Amino acid sequence: MAIRCKSDYLKNFVSDADIKAYIPALEKAHKDLVEKTGAGNDFLGWYDLPENYDKQEFARIKKAADKIKSDSDIFIAIGIGGSYLGARAAIEFIKSPYYNNMKKDTPDIYFAGNTISSSSLAELLEICEGKDISVNVISKSGTTTEPGVAFRVFRELLEKKYGKEEAAKRIYITTDKARGNLKKFADANGCETFVIPDDVGGRYSVLTACGLLPIAVAGIDIDAIMEGAQTAARELKVCDIEKNDAYKYALLRNVLLNKGKVMEIMACYEPAFQYMNEWWKQLYGESEGKDGKGIFPCSVIYSTDLHSLGQIVQEGQRNIFETVVDIKKSNHTVIIPNDAENIDGMNFLSGKELTFVNQNAYMGTLFAHLDGDVPNIILELDSRSEKDYGYMVYFFELACAISGYILGVNPFNQPGVEAYKKNMFALLGKPGDENAARKAELEKLMKSF
Ligand code: PA5
């Protein structure tokens, strides 16, 4: 397995009896998943996706990426939540958080439509001045406000720069196969279109065109990603925590929740993992946080955050556990130089590899946090390769579905996300009687504060 879930450091927190008590719930979750009898069973397309994806569309994704690489300095991926986090995570994890600043023969990639900030959009438009650009708007529903507004702005820019016809050749649309405004726009303008399948929800969609087009534009081998995901799908089939580490992880986090550990901190010692953290937080937060249940997903990059959040992890409320992703292979080697004058007193590190120091920071932190009563699950990951990324995505998706079923929620809906939208649309004066009534209610409420 490219990811190994190690429970060695849980022995003071979790007993064999605790684990045994959860086996029936795990077996029920497994049955509901494979027999499609659980809640949200119309959103299980991700489960077989690594084997059963649309090969023709996959070839079109690669062709589109080649065109974009040949005619664009900048590629803008417009989307929010599940429609951008996986792609950004892949590019930073496999390539680098510095991807745009590195020597390369692929376009710079920026993500837009994930905020409603004027400044953010205006600054990005400034970066695009004088550059050749292509845009990929990604929205399963085709109705989401943040990407919708950003797309309007970029469409105007492209049409002014290239004219309507050429602009349409630089707009790539990833959306539902038949429904929504984006699909209508694509059909009317003859834009290249990719599909997010009906049975794959936003946060489970990174291995569809939703994630794969931006990832391919970055020059990443998407065949290798799918191969890694396929390996995971084949290896992680059995309902046995000795043989299926995704199930083991799902079970352990529920055992810890039952012991009052209501927050999970995903930690990694590689900054390249930062957007994997963001992707993971959306996946678990939206999948589990409902019906008054769920583990609150937080994240850190160590050792950076040991100097900001380390104090509260060590000595704050004891309602947290950590899951550390330990990446076994570093992409680079840096040797710490000797200083004849030893001005900083750090000659004890001269000639040492930086990864050696990072590894010792990890071990030191692990034992400090265990002393501080913070249980640690360790997920050992082989490397930052394409294959391991694909494996990891599938591992976390599977563990999330199983964990949600153990928890007793539907891991594939997100009804709570609508609440802010209803208020926002009402306040913005969106037409409709319901919006007008809600606006009047909100205005009264605002006056009462
Ligand atoms: O997981 C989900 O379904 C959501 O987080 C969506 O990905 C997000 O809201 C974006 O939706 P859409 O792709 O419809 O614009």
Boltz pocket constraint, residues with backbone or C-beta under 6 A from the ligand:
constraints:
  - pocket:
      binder: B
      contacts: [[A, 80], [A, 81], [A, 82], [A, 83], [A, 138], [A, 139], [A, 140], [A, 141], [A, 142], [A, 143], [A, 144], [A, 147], [A, 201], [A, 202], [A, 203], [A, 204], [A, 286], [A, 414]]
      max_distance: 6.0
